[in-house]
Amino acid sequence: MTVTMLTVLAVATVFIAYAAILATYLGSNVTVTQPGGSIQYTKINTSNSSWTSTLSIVNGTTWYTRINITDSGSQTVTLYWRLIKDSVDQGIKVTTSNYALLAGTNTIYASTTGLFADMYNFGQDTGTAGTYQVKVEVNG
């Protein structure tokens, strides 16, 4: 009886080993892409402002910024708008929280809501001459 039980256990162990892996499957590729984006500036806070990728102004002049994000997919993000002066990060000047991106192109203004109405005036932080840029960090 002991030999029979050992034989049954041995055979059962072999079946369990083979039954555990019947097949292995590998899925197709998942390609992850990064959305595109471009930052633009304007001196005028009106609905018909001219937006440009570069701006030349006198120190202390009011100016505003926005970002156009393309191919983003639908997701909720937070944007951190940082001011850079002569390649030195001056810190976050405004945060746009819980902004709902839609699939396609999104225009987001440097404001707490991302909307045009309450854009942040970067001129209040650019009272001295130099070269300034805005850097936008988008976190999902």
N, C-alpha and C positions, 0 to 999 in steps of 0.2 A: 504494500500500500504506500509506503514511503517513496519507493522508486516511482510509482505511478504518479503520485502527487508532484514529485520533482519534475517529472517529464511534462506533466500538464502545465506546471508553472513555467518551465523553460519554453514550451511552445507558445504559451500565452504571452510571455515576454517578447518573443520574436514577433508575434502578430501586432502587439502594441507598438513596438519600435517601427514596424513598417506602416502601421495605420496612422501614426502620428504625422508623417510627412507623405501625403499622397501626391502633392504637386506644389510647385512654387511659381508664383506669378509676379511679373514686373509690369507696372503701369506705364503708360505713355509719358513722355516728357511734360513737365510743367514749366513753362517759361515765365519768369517774373521780370517785368520791365519797370522802368522808372518813368514817371510822368515828365513831360517837358515843361519848361516855364521861362517866362521873360519878365523882367522888372522894367517898369516905365515910370517916368516922373512928369510932373506938371507944376507950374507956378500958380495956377488959378484953380480955386475950389468952386467951380461951377459945372453944371451938367454938360456944357459943350466945350470943356477944356480940351486943349491939344496935348496929347500924351506923346512922350519921346523917350528914347533909350538913354539919352545924355541930356544934361542940363548945365548951363553956364549962368550963374547968378552972382550978385553981390552978397557978401556975408550978411546974415540976418534976414534975408529975403524969405518970405514964406514959400514952402514947397511941399508937395505931397507925392505919395508913391502908391503904386498898385502892382499886382502880379497877375499875369495871365498864365494859368496852368492848363496844359493840354493833355489829353489821354490819361486822365486821372482815375477813371472808374468812379463808381459811387461809394463814398466813404465819408466819415466825419473826421475832421482834422483840427489841429491847433497850429496856428502860425505864429512864429516869433519873429518880429521885425527888429533887426539889429542895425545900428548905425556904425559904419566903419569910417574912420578919419585917417587919411594918410596910412592906410593898411593896418591901423590899430583899432580893434573892436572897442566901441564905446558903450556896449551893452544893449540889452533889450529896451526898446523905447515904447513899444506897444505889443500887446498879445491879442490875437483874434482866436477866441476859444469856441470849440464846438461848431465849426463851420462845416456845413453839409455840402460836400462836392458832388456835382452831378457828372455823369458820364459825358465826356466831350471836353469842351473848353469852358473854363471858369475864370471870371475876372473878380479878384478879391482886392479890396482897398485896405490900406493900412489903417485900420480902426479896430475897436474892440469887437464890433459886430461883423466886420468885413464889408460893410455897406458904405456907399459913397457919402452919405449924409454926415457922418461924424469922423471924417478922415483926420489922422494925426498930422500936425504941422511940424515937419522936421526942421523948418527954419528956426524954431526956438532952440534947437540944439546945435546950430551951425553959425554961431556968432563970430567965429574967427575964420580967417582965410585958410584954405587947404583943399584937399581932394576928398570928397565924401562919396560913399556908396551906401546902399541899403542891401543887407543880406537877409533873406527870408528862409527860415527853417520851417519845414512843413513836417509835422509829426502826426502819424495816424493812430 
